[in-house]
């Protein structure tokens, strides 16, 4: 049963087959609309997380696809459980978060200076798009750089989080902002959802994108007794209607799985996928442990002395098992991908010819994705990889 649940989870995530969403720009849009969000991350040890997640699911993915989809108003940037790209069709479900920020109910985004925020809004209204580097005291450009803007950064972040400004494009990781009214489609629904509608949206999104989920995942980072009570009623109703079923895992935890798809979950492709630490499949660590028996923590946020697997170790998925993690670093000026370490859950996999061949292929494809032409390692124990011989 566990293997069946794993396959169901991978198929719902678009990782069970190589062409679930189709390729190119259309596939990128379809993937984001199916997944509900793709997390944005600034860490650039390898290609950034938002591109990494989509590259793993969309053949012929191009880094410019996201800018195009934002510009054409198919997707937008805001907050899921973190900064993310979201489908524009779901914009109204971001409104409760925006309202909470505007009302000072969110302690992370309530530090903007009101006078400076009004100045910025007036400037954008009169002059058009703006970057953080353009904002500074006395309307002078900020010579400290966009990454260290102090009050300007806080003001723009709050205007963005409360929905007055939107990101209309990016130059690399630098954001370009405009008034929300200029970035939204003319026919967008701006009606704030009721608690019931919002809970139903969260449930439907989780069901669609994961197929197998836990209660904790269903209400992840969603505060409020009312929302949780409504969500519990929705879940119980779906169980009564046989849309989902409750199942006990070997460790005693309860998971919920789509009933109809559970009966027809097919095999997954015998390939290795090098995943981002922020991939939608792995971001809920408790579910990952429960369903895949894989204990994973990203180690870039801990001191070097406490790291076990490496600064930015990437999970390795082979068929329906997580088999290890690989720590890589891209040296862009030299177009060189350095493999710092490789840890396998079962060292016997080194003698599995099918796995080794699939791993070599995955590393080569990952190298191309990162715009590198050289693969190297200084680790002698990795020489079993044929491409490093």
ABEGO torsion letter per residue (X at the ends): XAAAAAAAAAAAAGAABAAAAEBEAAAAAAAAAAAGBBBBBABAABBBAAAAAAAAABBGBBAAAAAAAAAAGABBBBBBABBBBBBAAAAAAAAAAAAAAAAGABAABAABBAAAAAAAAAAAAAAEBBBAAABBBGGBBBAAEAABAEAAAAAAAAAAAAGABBBABBBEABBBBBBAAAABBAABBABBBBAAAAAAAAAAAAAAAAGBBBAAAAABGBBEAAAAAAAAAAAAAAAAAGABBBBBBAAGBBBBBBAAAAAABBBBBBBBBBBBAABAAAABAAAAAAAAGBBBBBAAABBAAABAAEABBBBBBBEABBAEBBBBBBBAAAGBBBBABBBBABAAAAABAAAAAAAAAAAAAAAAAAGBABBBBABAAAAABAAAX
